[in-house]
Amino acid sequence: MTPLNVLFLFSDEHRRDALGCAGHPLVQTPHLDKLASGGTRFENAYTSSPICVPARASLAAGEYVNKTRCWSNAQAYQGEPQSWGHRLQAAGCRVDSIGKLHYRGSDTQNGFDNEILPLYIKGGKGWIKGLLRNHEAVLDCSSYAEEIGPGDCSYSEYDLGVTQRACQWLTDHKHDCGEQPWTLFVSWLRPHYPLKCPAEFYQLYPLPKMDKARFTNVQERPRHPVLQTIRRNFNYGDYFTPDSRQVARASYYGLCSFLDHQVGVVLQALQSSGQADNTLVIYTSDHGDHNGDRGLWTKMTMYDESAGVPMIIAGPGVPENKTVSTLTSLVDIYPTIISATGVSDDGKVRPGIDLTELAHKPDYDRPVLSEYHDGGSPTGMFMLRNNRWKYNYYPGYDPELYDIEADPSELIDLGRSESHADIRNQCHSQMMDLVDPETANRQAFSDQAELVEKLGGVQAVLASEEFDFTPVT
């Protein structure tokens, strides 16, 4: 196959179902819908971690979090393990990034020739309070419910700059006809909060027509003790009124449409550059967002609202208007880019599978893993998802088990059902093929305790500056 350029479009906090092509009755995403109709959409895609920094390190390295050991938003990628970008560089391919990286900083070789408008973790340290996993309610969540509705925001302004620079890059490189293909990673902040939304997109979702958050009565809300601890630590929902909750939800939908518009502008620039016919386009996100479902906001759980991500590919050799049910993961991006560009890999065995290959295969049962080891959680969270079951393992606590076929809303926990003991054992065995959760959990806590000491100890971390999202300056 002739090597292809790769245009990798990446967003932040875009839940899997917030797409018109995924059947959402309200969310308007015409450009992503068009991309899906001209390519293949993977309807069961998952993040490798429902939190920004670990997900992005996993994406880069093509490894699950327990291999990268970038456990939290204070333990960012810094060039190891080597990324798909490093492989492209070694082969002499141009590989540039524009926008959010959420790596440690520019002082390491991150796998890009040029990092344009990069956003790294704050101060090279990130959110260090999350390292204090057993300290409840260290985060002031009140501002989340205040920064909502129509209006300007530094995050939206940043994304407009990313779009402009991406279009300029494609224009500047439209005559690149060398033997080696290029790869451009375009990474936006939206629809990540703050939930201030440009007015023209907020207005697409008038409040009288807005839907309501799902699964919010007492019987439907999370009852597992680990999730209740997460809810206490990230108590965003406590600061909403019924009316402001709807404003926030409309803002999230509006930001999905704003993000979609940025995608459309860049895709048009690709078309105008004359390179669309020899370019693979990839779209996905780092994780999802609860948007009020189950009384939860942002991410940090293994529910599909948080752990599920959209995933679309389009370009030469990709089936058009196809939907694939086989489970996929962010770790699949690594082999997809390597394969598309025709670059030889380093021979290391990784868990990912080329998405283009999956697009041509019949659907089949393939397990994937997600992990969470960051603030608010008293223990590690490990999700093993296979074709029918979702098995969530929490070291030191009871597991959860959901029959996704019969219970796609994940409302009936079979984690202690005697009649499902064999299923849990089978799922745990599949998990062990990907990670030993007890060992990984101990390693995460050990690495984090060591970092806390390097930062001056618990009291120094508690006294550090507080922030709920990475500032753009």
BELLIN-V972121 format. One record per backbone hydrogen bond with DSSP energy under -0.5 kcal/mol. CO is the residue of the C=O (numbers start at 1). NH is the residue of the N-H. E is the energy in kcal/mol with one decimal. If there is no record, write none. Layout:
CO;NH;E
CO;NH;E
This chain:
5;280;-3.1
6;8;-0.7
6;184;-2.7
7;9;-0.7
7;282;-2.3
8;10;-0.5
8;186;-3.1
9;284;-1.6
10;188;-2.7
11;286;-1.2
12;192;-0.7
13;15;-0.8
14;310;-0.7
15;18;-1.4
17;19;-1.8
19;22;-0.5
19;24;-2.0
20;23;-1.9
27;29;-0.7
29;33;-2.4
30;34;-2.0
31;35;-2.1
32;36;-2.4
33;37;-2.4
34;38;-1.5
36;39;-1.2
36;321;-0.6
39;322;-2.0
40;313;-2.3
41;43;-0.8
41;324;-2.8
42;45;-0.6
44;328;-1.9
45;309;-1.9
46;330;-1.3
48;371;-2.0
49;51;-1.8
50;300;-1.5
51;55;-1.8
52;56;-2.2
53;57;-2.1
54;58;-2.2
55;59;-2.3
56;60;-2.1
57;61;-2.5
58;62;-2.1
58;63;-0.8
60;84;-1.7
62;351;-0.5
62;352;-0.5
64;67;-2.0
64;68;-1.5
65;69;-2.7
69;71;-1.3
71;373;-0.7
72;75;-1.7
73;127;-1.1
77;104;-2.6
80;78;-0.5
83;87;-1.5
84;88;-2.0
85;89;-2.5
86;90;-2.4
87;91;-1.2
88;93;-2.6
89;92;-1.6
94;183;-2.0
95;113;-3.5
95;114;-0.6
96;185;-2.6
97;116;-3.0
98;187;-3.0
99;119;-0.9
103;121;-2.5
105;108;-0.5
108;110;-1.1
114;97;-2.6
114;116;-0.7
115;118;-0.6
116;99;-2.6
118;120;-0.5
119;101;-2.1
119;102;-3.3
121;124;-1.8
122;125;-2.1
122;126;-2.6
126;128;-1.5
127;130;-1.0
128;131;-1.7
129;132;-1.6
131;133;-1.8
132;135;-1.9
134;136;-0.7
135;138;-0.6
139;141;-0.8
141;144;-0.9
141;145;-0.5
142;145;-0.8
143;146;-1.0
143;147;-2.1
146;148;-1.7
147;195;-0.7
149;197;-2.5
153;157;-2.2
154;158;-2.4
155;159;-2.1
156;160;-2.0
157;161;-1.8
158;162;-2.1
159;163;-2.5
160;164;-2.2
161;165;-2.5
162;166;-2.3
163;167;-2.4
164;168;-2.2
165;169;-2.5
166;170;-2.3
167;171;-2.0
168;172;-2.9
169;173;-1.7
171;174;-1.2
173;176;-1.5
175;177;-1.1
181;94;-0.6
182;6;-2.1
183;96;-2.0
184;8;-2.7
184;186;-0.7
185;98;-2.9
185;187;-0.6
186;10;-2.9
186;188;-0.5
187;100;-1.8
189;192;-1.5
190;12;-1.4
194;196;-1.3
195;149;-0.9
195;197;-0.6
197;151;-2.3
198;201;-1.5
198;202;-2.3
199;203;-2.4
201;204;-1.1
202;205;-2.0
206;209;-1.8
207;210;-1.5
214;294;-2.9
217;220;-1.1
217;221;-1.4
224;228;-2.3
225;229;-1.8
226;230;-2.1
227;231;-2.4
228;232;-1.9
229;233;-2.5
230;234;-2.3
232;235;-0.6
234;236;-1.1
235;238;-1.4
236;239;-1.8
237;240;-1.3
241;245;-2.3
242;246;-1.1
243;247;-1.6
244;248;-2.4
245;249;-2.2
246;250;-2.5
247;251;-2.2
248;252;-2.2
249;253;-2.2
250;254;-2.7
251;255;-2.5
252;256;-1.8
253;257;-1.9
254;258;-2.4
255;259;-2.5
256;260;-2.2
257;261;-2.1
258;262;-1.7
259;263;-2.2
260;264;-2.3
261;265;-2.1
262;266;-2.1
263;267;-2.6
264;268;-2.0
265;269;-1.8
266;270;-2.2
267;271;-2.2
268;272;-2.7
269;273;-1.6
270;275;-1.2
270;276;-0.6
271;274;-1.4
275;278;-1.6
276;279;-1.2
278;5;-2.6
279;281;-0.5
280;7;-2.7
281;314;-2.1
282;9;-3.4
283;312;-2.5
284;11;-1.8
287;14;-0.6
290;293;-1.9
292;295;-2.0
293;296;-1.9
296;292;-1.9
298;290;-3.4
303;306;-1.4
303;307;-3.1
304;308;-1.8
305;289;-1.7
306;288;-3.3
307;47;-2.8
308;16;-0.6
310;285;-0.7
311;42;-2.8
312;283;-2.8
313;40;-2.9
314;281;-3.3
315;318;-2.1
322;41;-2.8
324;43;-2.0
328;46;-1.8
329;332;-1.9
330;333;-1.6
331;335;-0.6
332;336;-1.5
332;355;-0.5
333;337;-2.5
334;338;-2.3
335;339;-2.4
336;340;-2.3
337;341;-2.2
338;342;-0.6
338;343;-1.5
339;342;-0.8
340;4;-2.9
348;350;-0.5
354;358;-2.0
355;359;-2.2
356;360;-0.8
357;360;-0.9
357;361;-0.7
358;361;-0.6
364;366;-0.6
368;385;-2.4
370;383;-3.1
372;381;-2.4
374;377;-1.3
376;378;-0.5
381;372;-2.1
382;384;-0.5
382;393;-3.2
383;370;-1.8
383;385;-0.6
384;386;-0.5
384;391;-2.9
385;368;-2.2
388;404;-2.0
388;405;-0.9
389;386;-2.6
390;392;-0.5
390;402;-2.5
391;384;-3.0
391;393;-0.6
392;400;-2.6
393;382;-1.8
394;397;-2.7
400;392;-2.1
401;414;-3.4
402;390;-2.2
402;404;-1.2
403;407;-3.3
407;410;-2.0
411;413;-0.7
412;414;-0.6
414;417;-1.1
417;420;-1.4
418;421;-1.3
420;424;-2.4
421;425;-2.3
422;426;-2.3
423;427;-2.6
424;428;-2.7
425;429;-2.1
426;430;-2.0
427;431;-2.4
428;432;-2.4
429;433;-1.0
430;434;-0.5
431;434;-1.8
431;435;-2.9
435;437;-0.9
436;440;-2.6
437;441;-2.4
438;442;-2.0
439;443;-2.3
440;444;-2.5
441;445;-2.2
442;446;-2.3
443;447;-2.9
444;448;-2.3
445;449;-2.4
446;450;-2.2
447;451;-1.9
448;452;-2.4
449;453;-1.9
450;454;-1.8
451;455;-1.7
452;457;-2.7
453;456;-1.4
457;461;-2.0
458;462;-2.8
459;463;-1.7
461;464;-1.4
